[in-house]
Amino acid sequence: MWFDFVIFALSIACLTFIVTDSSIFKPLREAISDRNSKHNSIEVKRRFVYLLDSLINCYFCTSIWVGFLVSYLMYIDIDWLMYPFAGAMMAKVIYKLQK
């Protein structure tokens, strides 16, 4: 039971980092932030871009939605998919501790 929780928490932390800080999503984050700052069209569209910008640049916001996704994947018994993310997070922590 505790092992599943550790895998769950590490997976959420890793996926949140990938979305909010990694170089993989940097072009997407910059494009959405630029569009958010220059957006002058329809109010509903502007609100959606602002919401999306807030979502991918905020650790707390992203971790909530990633948590829902990971919970769903574990519920439908695809929890094996979380092990690589948990391992990546542990590798990141170990790397930071060695510095």
C-alpha positions in Angstrom: 0.0 0.0 0.0 2.7 2.5 1.0 4.7 1.5 -2.1 1.8 2.5 -4.4 1.5 5.8 -2.6 5.2 6.5 -3.1 5.0 5.7 -6.8 1.9 7.8 -7.1 3.6 10.8 -5.4 6.8 10.6 -7.3 5.0 10.2 -10.6 3.0 13.3 -10.0 6.1 15.2 -9.0 8.0 14.1 -12.1 5.1 14.8 -14.5 4.5 18.2 -12.9 8.2 19.1 -13.3 8.1 17.9 -17.0 5.2 20.2 -17.8 6.2 23.3 -15.8 10.0 23.4 -15.9 11.5 21.0 -18.4 13.0 22.0 -21.8 10.6 19.6 -23.5 7.6 21.8 -22.9 9.5 25.1 -22.9 8.4 26.1 -26.5 4.8 25.3 -25.7 4.9 27.3 -22.5 6.5 30.3 -24.2 4.1 30.2 -27.1 1.1 30.1 -24.8 2.6 32.9 -22.6 3.3 35.1 -25.7 -0.2 34.5 -26.9 -1.7 35.3 -23.5 0.2 38.6 -23.4 -0.7 39.6 -27.0 -4.3 38.3 -27.1 -6.9 40.9 -27.9 -9.7 38.9 -29.5 -12.9 37.4 -28.1 -13.2 37.5 -24.3 -13.9 33.7 -24.0 -10.9 32.8 -26.1 -8.7 35.2 -24.1 -9.9 33.6 -20.8 -9.1 30.1 -22.1 -5.5 31.1 -23.1 -5.1 32.8 -19.7 -6.3 29.6 -18.0 -4.0 27.4 -20.0 -1.1 29.8 -19.4 -1.8 29.6 -15.6 -2.1 25.8 -15.7 1.2 25.0 -17.4 3.2 27.6 -15.4 1.9 26.8 -11.9 3.3 23.8 -10.0 0.2 23.6 -7.8 -2.3 23.8 -10.7 -0.4 21.4 -12.8 0.0 18.9 -10.0 -3.7 18.8 -9.4 -4.6 17.9 -13.0 -1.6 15.5 -13.2 -2.9 13.9 -10.0 -6.3 13.3 -11.6 -4.6 11.8 -14.6 -2.3 9.5 -12.6 -5.3 8.5 -10.4 -7.3 7.5 -13.4 -4.4 5.5 -14.9 -4.0 3.7 -11.6 -7.7 3.1 -11.4 -7.9 1.5 -14.8 -4.8 -0.6 -13.8 -2.2 0.9 -16.0 -0.1 1.8 -12.9 3.0 0.2 -14.6 3.1 3.3 -16.7 4.0 5.3 -13.6 7.2 3.5 -12.7 9.4 5.2 -15.3 8.3 8.7 -14.0 8.9 7.7 -10.4 12.3 6.4 -11.4 13.1 9.6 -13.2 12.1 11.7 -10.2 14.3 9.6 -7.9 17.2 10.1 -10.3 16.7 13.8 -10.3 16.6 13.9 -6.5 19.8 11.8 -6.3 21.5 14.0 -8.9 20.6 17.2 -6.9 21.9 15.7 -3.7 25.2 14.9 -5.2 25.9 18.5 -6.2 
